[in-house]
Amino acid sequence: MFPANIWIIFAVALVCCSVGFKNFVWFMSVGYGFAIAGIGIALLVMFLGSMNIWEILMCALFIVYGIRLGGFLLYRELKNKNFRNRKDADKTNEKKIPVFVKAVMWIAMGFFYMFETSPVFYRLNNGVHGGIAEIIGVVIMAVAVLIESISDRQKSAAKAKRPNRFCDSGLFRIVRCPNYFGEILFWIGCFVSGIGAVKGTQWIIAVLGLILIIYVMLSGAKRLETRHEKNYGNDPEYRAYAKKTPLVFPPIPIYSLKDVGFIK
């Protein structure tokens, strides 16, 4: 389940998400993106001599995904005035977080990011190359990165024009959280890429990684829904939009997660 060199991936994740000691939420945001990019680079260094083109693309997608996400979140926190003002209100709470709690979060995130990327690691480490699963996985991951990139760009453009209005243009016409949908889709693609290569108890790690990221994304979507209700709940346009537009999954008519008790 834990071959010796998987701890290299764990160590890389720890180094890259250590930015969370400067800002606690960065363990799960900026550090998250950088950790996935770092793991992609580490996998290329460790296994490049034995990789086929699809496996190289998997690692390249980790790098693109991580740099895009980490860079976008860092830019938003440093340059977006509205976002920065909202974060400034939380600085007092940030100072109250003990170093011990930060250390525990740091270690937990290292395991989390190792688990998420484990299907690709296990394929490479087990020496199982080729097969339709890795091709399908790469295609899903690439589509997911495209969805996330487009949705983030569309929302930024919409907010630049109308900062106090919700975004319902572009991909947001189809689903209210296309970026969260893209995130889940990316890791489904990663999971699919391991089919036929991940063996025995290794599946426990791969399944845990997928379950955790889906839970995290649905929790984020629920918090966003609550914030939108607070900000736009009295707007008839928003009420009509929220009533007819699925929250996370375009094909599934689930319009609210507020009453789902197991999602915090």
N, C-alpha and C positions, 0 to 999 in steps of 0.2 A: 504493500500500500504506500509506503514511504521509502522509495529507493534513496540511496545516499545523496545523489546529486539533485534531488528535488529541493534539498535545503539550500542550494544555491539560488533557486527561484525565490524561496522564502526570504533569504538575506537581501536579494535585490529589491523585493517588494518593501522590506523594512527601510532600506536606505532611501528609496524614492518617496515613500510616504512620510518620512520623518519631518517633512515640512509642517506636519500637524502640531509639532511642539511649539511652533510660532503662532499658529492659529488653529484651534482645536478642530474646527469643521474641515480643515484642509486634509485631515486624515482620510476623510470620506469624499472629498471633492477634487481639489487640485492634486493632492498626493495620490489619489486613486488613479487619475489619468496618467500621471508620471510613472506610477508603479506598473501599470499595464504596458506602457511603452518600454520601460526598463526590462520587463520580463521578455517582451518580444525581442529586444536586442540580445539579451542573455541567451535565449534559445537559439538564435542565429549563430552566436559565437560557439555554443556548446555542440551544435549538431549540423552545422552548415555542410560539412563534407558528405553527409549521408542523405541530405534532403532532396526531395523532388520539387518541381516548380510550385505545386499546390501548397506544399508545406512551407516553402519560402514565402508564398503569398499570405499564408495564415499569420506568420510572424510579422510580416510587413503590415498587415492589417492591425495587429496589436499595436504596432508603433504609430501608425497613422491615427488610429482611434485614440490612443492615449495622449499623444501630443496635441491633437485637435481638441480633445475634451479638457485636458489640463490647461492648455493655453487659453482656450475660450473662457474657462472659469476664472483663471487668474486675471485676464484682461478685464472681465466683468467686475471683479472685486476691486480692481485698482482704478478703473477708468469710468465705470458706469455710476453716475452720481446718485441716481435713485436707489440702486442696489447698495451702494456704499453707505448711504444715509441710513438705510434699514439695518445694515450690519453694525453701524456705529452704536445703535441703541442696545446691542447685545454685548458691548465690550466689558461692561461691569461683570456680567455673568461669566465671561471668558476668564477674567482674572481670578475667579473663585474656584476654577477647576484645579484640583491638586495634581502635582506632577505624577503621582502614583496612578491616578485615573487616566492621565494621558498615556502613560507607559502601557497600561493594560489595553487601552484602545489601539495603540500602535501595534502591539503583538497580535491582537485579534484581527486587525486589518491585514497584517502580513499573511496570516493563515487564510483569510477570506480571499485575497487576491491570488494566492497560490492555488486554492481550491478552484476558483473560477477558470483559471488558465490550464488546469490539470489535464483536460482531454487532449490538448495539443502536446503538452509535455509527455504524457504517457505514450501517445502515438510515436513520438520521436525516440523516447527512451526505450520503448519496447521493440523498436526497429521494424514496425509494421508500416510499410509504405504502399501507397496506391489505393485504389478502390473508389467507388462512386461516392461514399460518405464524405471523404475529405473534399471532393469537388463541390458537392452540394453545400457542405459547411462553409467553404470559402465564398461561394456565391451569396449565401444568406448573410454572412458577415459583411460583405462588400455592400450589399443593398442596405443593410442596417446603418452602416457608416454614412451612406448617402442620405438616408432619411434623417438622421440626426443632424448632419451638416446643413441640409436644406431647411429643416424646421428651425434650427437656431438662428440661421440667417434671416428667415422670414419673420420670426418674432422680433428680432432686433430691429429690423427695418420698420415693422409696424409700430413698435414702441417709440422709435425715433420720431415718427410722424404724429402719433397720438399717445403720449405717455400714460394717460389716465384711462385708457380704454383697453379692454381685453382684446386678445388677438384671435380673429376668426377667419383669417385669410390663408391662402395657400393650403398646405397640408392640414392646417388647423380647421379647415372646413370639413375634413373627413373624420378627424379625431381630435379631442381637446388636448391630449398630451402626446403628440407624435414623437417627441424626443424620448420620452419614457418607453414608448412602444419600440422605437429603434434600438434603445439600450437592451431591452429584453430580447429582441430579435437577434441582436449581435451575439448574445451569450447562448441563445438557442443554437445558432450556427456553430459556435465553438463546441457545444455539446455534441451536436450531430457529427462534427468532424472526428470525434473519437470513436464512433461506432465501428466495430470490427477491429479496433486497436486496443482500446482499454480492456483490461482483463480482471476478472474476479472481483476482489474487494476494492480494487482501484475505482470501481464504479461508485462506491460509497462517497469518495471524495468528489468525484465529478458531479454526482447528483446533488450533494450538499451545496456545492458552489452554485449550481443553477437555481436551486430552491431559494437560497439566500438572496441572490441578486433579484429574483422575481419579487420576493417579499419586500426588499428595500425599495424597489421601483414602485410597487403598489402603495407602500407606505408614503413615499414621496408624492405620488399622485393624489392620495387622500389629503395630505397636508395642503397641497396646491389647491385642491377643490375647496377646502375649508377657507383658505385665504381669498379665493375668488368669490366665494359666497359673501364673505365679509365686505370685500371691496366693490362688488358689482351686483350683489343680490337684489338690490332695488331697481336695477336697470332691466326694463322689459325685454330689450334686445338680448341681454345675457341670459335671462330666464328662458327665452325661446331657443337660444343657441344651445344651452346646457341640456334642455329637454330632448333635443333631437340628435345631438352629437355624442357618440360614445366617448367615455373618458380616456381609455387607454388602448383598447383593442378594436380596430376598425370594424371587423366582421361581427363582433359580439356586442349586442345592444345592452351594455351595462353603462348606465348614465351616472351612477353615484356609488362611492365606496364608503360614504359616511356611516352607514349602518352596518358595515361588515366588521364585527367585533374582533376578529383575529388579526386585522390589519390596523396597526397603530398609526 
